[in-house]
C-alpha cells in the first residue's frame, strides 16, 4: 500500500509538473502575441505594385506570424475593388489609395477606419508624360488637352489638376481626362489618342524607354511633394470587434514599413509578387513607406479633395484613424 501510495504521489507530482510547464508555455505564447487575438486568420487585399512591397517583406520576415496572424493575400485590380470586399467581409484589411477610401466614406458607402499608412510619393513615382515629339513642354501647355489617367475623380486626376492649377490651368474631370489602364497608356500616347498621360512606376520607366516619352511634370514637387498616396483600412465594425487583431496587424506593418527604408529589401521583394523582372526592379523609382499614422499629414489628401470637388464637405481624417499600437 505504501509503495502504491508513493507511486500515486510521484505520478501526481509529474502531472502537476507537466501542467505547470504547459501553463508557462501558454504564457510565453501569449506574451509573444500568439494568443488574445479575436481573429487569427486574416485576408489582406493587395495590389501587385511597388507600393505594397512592405506586405511582401512582412511575409518574408515572418512579421505577421510573430504576431500570431495567419495571413492570406488577395490580389486586387484596383483600390475601388477593396470597398465592396471589405464591406462584405471577404477582406479583413486592404491596401488602397486614400482618395478612394475617403470618397467612399463621405458617400457613406462604407464606414472605414485607417489602420496603417502605406505609401507616399517621391521623385519619379508619379509623372506626367507626353510623346517625344509633342509640342507640349510644361503643365501650362495642357490647357484644352486630354490626359490619360487610370481612374477619374481619383488620386491620379487630382495630382494632375493640382499641378495644372499651379501653372494657372484649370482641368475638368470630364472634358480633359480619359480613363485607361496603365498598360494601355503607351499605345494611346504613341497613337496620339491622348496628349499626355499620368503614370506610376513601373510604367513611367517602361514608356520612357519604349517610345522615348518625355516627363513634363513630376508630381512629387510643389503642392504635392511627398503626397500621401495610400494606406491600409478595415471597417469600423471589424476594428471594434477585433481590437487585438487590429493592433497585431499594425505592429507587423509598422515593422515592415520601417524595413522598407532599405531599398535593397524592396527591390528584392518586388519580383516576388509582381510581374516586374528582377533586372528591372533595381532601376525603378521607389516612394516612401511611412511607419506611423499621422492625421495631420494625411489630412492633405482630404483637403485637396474638398478643394477640387471630390468631396462635398470637409472630412476630418483624425476621426478615421485607429491608433492602437
C-alpha positions as CSV (number, residue, x, y, z in Angstrom):
1,X,0.0,0.0,0.0
2,X,2.8,2.3,0.9
3,X,4.5,1.5,-2.4
4,X,1.3,2.2,-4.3
5,X,0.8,5.4,-2.4
6,X,4.3,6.5,-3.3
7,X,3.8,5.7,-7.0
8,X,0.5,7.7,-7.0
9,X,2.2,10.6,-5.3
10,X,5.0,10.6,-7.8
11,X,2.6,10.4,-10.8
12,X,0.6,13.3,-9.3
13,X,3.7,15.4,-9.0
14,X,4.7,14.5,-12.5
15,X,1.3,15.6,-13.8
16,X,1.5,18.8,-11.9
17,X,4.9,19.5,-13.4
18,X,3.6,18.8,-16.9
19,X,0.6,21.0,-16.3
20,X,2.9,23.7,-14.9
21,X,5.1,23.5,-18.0
22,X,2.1,23.8,-20.2
23,X,0.9,26.9,-18.4
24,X,4.3,28.5,-18.7
25,X,4.3,27.7,-22.4
26,X,0.9,29.3,-22.9
27,X,2.0,32.4,-21.0
28,X,5.1,32.6,-23.3
29,X,2.9,32.3,-26.4
30,X,0.5,35.0,-25.0
31,X,3.4,37.4,-24.4
32,X,4.6,36.8,-27.9
33,X,1.3,37.9,-29.3
34,X,0.2,34.3,-30.2
35,X,-3.0,34.4,-28.2
36,X,-5.6,37.0,-27.2
37,X,-6.4,37.6,-30.9
38,X,-10.0,37.7,-31.8
39,X,-9.3,36.5,-35.3
40,X,-6.1,34.7,-36.2
41,X,-6.7,34.0,-39.9
42,X,-7.0,37.3,-41.9
43,X,-7.4,38.2,-45.5
44,X,-5.5,41.3,-46.8
45,X,-6.3,43.0,-50.1
46,X,-3.2,44.0,-52.0
47,X,-2.2,45.1,-55.5
48,X,0.9,43.9,-57.4
49,X,2.6,47.3,-57.4
50,X,5.7,48.7,-55.8
51,X,3.6,50.5,-53.1
52,X,2.8,47.2,-51.4
53,X,6.4,45.9,-51.0
54,X,6.2,46.1,-47.2
55,X,3.5,43.4,-47.3
56,X,5.8,41.0,-49.1
57,X,8.6,42.0,-46.7
58,X,6.3,41.3,-43.7
59,X,5.7,37.8,-45.1
60,X,9.3,37.1,-45.9
61,X,10.5,38.2,-42.4
62,X,7.7,36.4,-40.6
63,X,6.4,39.6,-39.0
64,X,2.7,38.6,-39.2
65,X,3.5,35.1,-37.9
66,X,5.4,36.6,-35.0
67,X,2.1,38.4,-34.0
68,X,0.1,35.2,-34.2
69,X,-1.5,36.1,-37.5
70,X,-2.1,33.7,-40.4
71,X,-2.3,35.9,-43.5
72,X,-3.8,35.2,-46.9
73,X,-3.1,37.9,-49.6
74,X,-5.9,38.7,-52.0
75,X,-4.9,40.3,-55.3
76,X,-7.0,43.3,-56.3
77,X,-7.2,45.0,-59.7
78,X,-7.5,48.5,-58.0
79,X,-8.4,50.3,-54.9
80,X,-12.1,50.6,-55.7
81,X,-12.4,46.8,-55.6
82,X,-11.4,46.8,-51.9
83,X,-14.6,48.7,-50.8
84,X,-17.2,46.0,-51.5
85,X,-14.9,43.3,-50.4
86,X,-14.2,45.0,-47.1
87,X,-17.9,45.7,-46.6
88,X,-18.9,42.1,-47.5
89,X,-16.3,40.6,-45.1
90,X,-14.2,38.7,-47.7
91,X,-11.3,41.1,-46.8
92,X,-10.4,42.0,-43.2
93,X,-7.8,44.6,-44.2
94,X,-7.0,46.2,-47.6
95,X,-4.5,48.4,-49.2
96,X,-6.0,51.3,-51.2
97,X,-5.5,54.9,-52.2
98,X,-6.7,57.5,-49.8
99,X,-8.9,59.3,-52.3
100,X,-11.0,56.1,-52.9
101,X,-11.2,55.4,-49.2
102,X,-12.2,59.0,-48.3
103,X,-14.7,59.3,-51.1
104,X,-16.4,56.0,-50.1
105,X,-16.6,57.2,-46.5
106,X,-18.0,60.6,-47.4
107,X,-20.7,58.9,-49.5
108,X,-21.5,56.6,-46.6
109,X,-20.9,53.6,-48.9
110,X,-18.8,52.1,-46.1
111,X,-17.7,53.0,-42.6
112,X,-13.9,52.8,-42.8
113,X,-11.0,53.0,-40.4
114,X,-7.4,53.6,-41.5
115,X,-5.1,51.3,-39.6
116,X,-1.7,51.8,-41.3
117,X,-0.1,54.3,-43.6
118,X,1.2,52.7,-46.8
119,X,2.9,54.8,-49.4
120,X,3.8,58.4,-50.2
121,X,5.0,59.8,-53.5
122,X,8.7,60.5,-54.2
123,X,10.5,61.8,-57.2
124,X,9.6,60.0,-60.4
125,X,7.0,57.8,-58.8
126,X,4.0,59.7,-60.3
127,X,4.8,61.6,-63.5
128,X,3.0,63.3,-66.5
129,X,4.3,62.0,-69.8
130,X,3.9,63.3,-73.4
131,X,5.1,61.8,-76.7
132,X,8.8,62.6,-77.5
133,X,7.8,64.8,-80.5
134,X,4.9,66.6,-78.7
135,X,4.8,70.4,-78.7
136,X,3.7,70.3,-75.0
137,X,6.6,71.4,-72.8
138,X,5.1,72.3,-69.4
139,X,1.9,71.8,-67.5
140,X,0.8,75.2,-68.7
141,X,0.5,73.7,-72.2
142,X,-2.1,71.2,-71.1
143,X,-4.9,73.8,-71.4
144,X,-7.6,72.2,-73.6
145,X,-5.7,69.0,-73.9
146,X,-6.6,65.4,-73.0
147,X,-4.7,63.4,-70.3
148,X,-5.0,59.7,-69.8
149,X,-5.5,58.6,-66.2
150,X,-6.4,55.2,-64.7
151,X,-9.5,56.5,-62.9
152,X,-11.4,59.7,-63.0
153,X,-12.2,61.6,-59.7
154,X,-9.3,59.8,-58.0
155,X,-5.8,60.4,-56.9
156,X,-4.4,60.4,-60.4
157,X,-6.7,63.2,-61.8
158,X,-6.3,65.1,-58.5
159,X,-2.5,65.1,-58.7
160,X,-2.7,66.4,-62.3
161,X,-5.3,69.0,-61.5
162,X,-3.2,70.4,-58.6
163,X,-0.1,70.6,-60.7
164,X,-2.0,72.3,-63.6
165,X,-3.6,74.8,-61.2
166,X,-0.1,75.7,-60.0
167,X,0.6,76.6,-63.7
168,X,-2.7,78.6,-63.9
169,X,-4.5,75.9,-65.9
170,X,-7.9,74.5,-64.8
171,X,-8.6,71.0,-65.9
172,X,-12.1,69.4,-65.9
173,X,-12.7,65.8,-64.8
174,X,-14.9,65.0,-67.7
175,X,-13.6,67.2,-70.5
176,X,-9.8,66.8,-70.1
177,X,-9.4,63.3,-68.7
178,X,-9.6,59.9,-70.4
179,X,-9.7,56.7,-68.4
180,X,-7.4,53.9,-69.4
181,X,-5.5,51.1,-67.6
182,X,-1.8,51.9,-67.1
183,X,-0.6,49.2,-69.5
184,X,-2.6,50.8,-72.4
185,X,-1.2,54.3,-72.0
186,X,1.9,53.7,-74.0
187,X,-0.3,52.8,-77.0
188,X,-2.5,55.8,-76.5
189,X,0.5,58.2,-76.4
190,X,2.1,56.6,-79.4
191,X,-1.1,56.8,-81.5
192,X,-1.8,60.4,-80.4
193,X,-5.1,59.4,-79.0
194,X,-4.3,61.5,-75.9
195,X,-2.0,64.4,-75.5
196,X,-0.5,63.3,-72.2
197,X,-0.7,60.5,-69.5
198,X,-0.3,60.4,-65.8
199,X,1.5,57.2,-64.9
200,X,3.1,55.5,-61.9
201,X,6.0,53.1,-61.7
202,X,7.0,50.9,-63.4
203,X,5.0,52.4,-66.3
204,X,6.9,55.7,-66.3
205,X,10.2,53.9,-66.7
206,X,8.8,51.4,-69.3
207,X,7.0,54.0,-71.5
208,X,10.0,56.4,-71.5
209,X,12.3,53.5,-72.5
210,X,10.0,52.1,-75.1
211,X,8.8,55.2,-77.0
212,X,11.0,57.9,-75.7
213,X,8.1,59.7,-73.9
214,X,9.1,62.8,-72.1
215,X,8.3,63.8,-68.5
216,X,6.8,67.3,-68.4
217,X,6.0,67.2,-64.7
218,X,6.9,65.1,-61.7
219,X,4.0,65.4,-59.2
220,X,6.2,64.9,-56.2
221,X,7.1,68.5,-56.1
222,X,5.5,71.8,-55.3
223,X,2.0,71.5,-53.7
224,X,2.0,67.6,-54.0
225,X,5.6,66.9,-52.8
226,X,5.7,63.8,-50.6
227,X,2.0,63.4,-51.1
228,X,0.2,60.6,-49.1
229,X,-1.0,58.2,-51.7
230,X,-2.3,55.0,-50.0
231,X,-2.8,53.1,-46.8
232,X,-4.5,50.1,-45.2
233,X,-8.0,50.1,-44.0
234,X,-10.6,48.0,-42.3
235,X,-14.3,48.5,-41.5
236,X,-15.3,50.3,-38.3
237,X,-17.2,47.2,-37.3
238,X,-14.2,44.9,-37.7
239,X,-11.9,47.3,-35.8
240,X,-14.4,47.5,-32.9
241,X,-14.9,43.7,-32.7
242,X,-11.2,42.8,-33.2
243,X,-9.0,45.4,-31.4
244,X,-6.2,42.9,-30.6
245,X,-6.1,41.6,-34.1
246,X,-6.0,45.2,-35.5
247,X,-3.2,46.1,-33.1
248,X,-1.2,43.0,-34.1
249,X,-1.6,43.9,-37.8
250,X,-0.5,47.4,-37.0
251,X,2.6,46.3,-35.2
252,X,3.6,43.9,-38.0
253,X,3.1,46.6,-40.7
254,X,5.0,49.3,-38.7
255,X,8.0,47.0,-38.6
256,X,7.6,46.1,-42.3
257,X,7.3,49.8,-43.3
258,X,10.5,50.5,-41.4
259,X,12.4,47.7,-43.1
260,X,11.2,49.1,-46.4
261,X,13.5,52.1,-45.8
262,X,16.2,49.7,-47.1
263,X,15.9,50.0,-50.9
264,X,17.7,46.6,-51.4
265,X,14.9,44.8,-49.4
266,X,12.2,46.5,-51.5
267,X,14.0,45.7,-54.8
268,X,14.4,42.1,-53.8
269,X,10.7,41.8,-52.8
270,X,9.2,43.3,-55.9
271,X,9.7,40.4,-58.3
272,X,8.1,38.0,-55.8
273,X,4.6,39.5,-56.0
274,X,4.6,41.4,-59.3
275,X,5.5,40.6,-62.9
276,X,8.4,43.1,-62.8
277,X,11.6,41.3,-63.5
278,X,14.5,41.5,-61.0
279,X,16.7,43.1,-63.6
280,X,14.2,46.0,-63.9
281,X,13.2,46.3,-60.3
282,X,16.5,47.9,-59.4
283,X,16.0,50.8,-61.8
284,X,12.6,51.8,-60.6
285,X,11.8,55.0,-58.7
286,X,10.5,54.0,-55.3
287,X,8.5,56.2,-53.0
288,X,8.3,56.4,-49.2
289,X,6.8,54.0,-46.7
290,X,5.7,55.9,-43.6
291,X,5.9,54.0,-40.3
292,X,3.3,55.9,-38.3
293,X,-0.2,57.2,-38.9
294,X,-0.1,61.0,-38.9
295,X,-3.5,62.5,-39.3
296,X,-2.2,66.0,-40.0
297,X,-0.1,64.7,-42.9
298,X,-2.9,62.6,-44.4
299,X,-5.3,65.4,-44.0
300,X,-3.6,67.0,-47.0
301,X,-5.5,64.4,-49.2
302,X,-8.9,65.2,-47.8
303,X,-8.3,69.0,-48.0
304,X,-7.2,68.7,-51.7
305,X,-10.3,66.5,-52.4
306,X,-12.5,69.2,-51.0
307,X,-10.8,71.9,-53.0
308,X,-11.1,70.0,-56.2
309,X,-14.7,68.9,-55.8
310,X,-14.0,65.3,-54.9
311,X,-15.6,65.8,-51.5
312,X,-18.8,67.9,-50.9
313,X,-18.0,68.6,-47.3
314,X,-14.8,68.7,-45.2
315,X,-13.6,65.4,-43.8
316,X,-11.7,65.1,-40.5
317,X,-9.1,62.3,-41.1
318,X,-8.4,62.0,-37.4
319,X,-11.9,60.5,-37.0
320,X,-10.9,57.7,-39.3
321,X,-7.6,56.7,-37.7
322,X,-7.2,53.7,-35.4
323,X,-4.1,54.2,-33.3
324,X,-3.9,51.1,-31.1
325,X,-0.2,50.1,-31.4
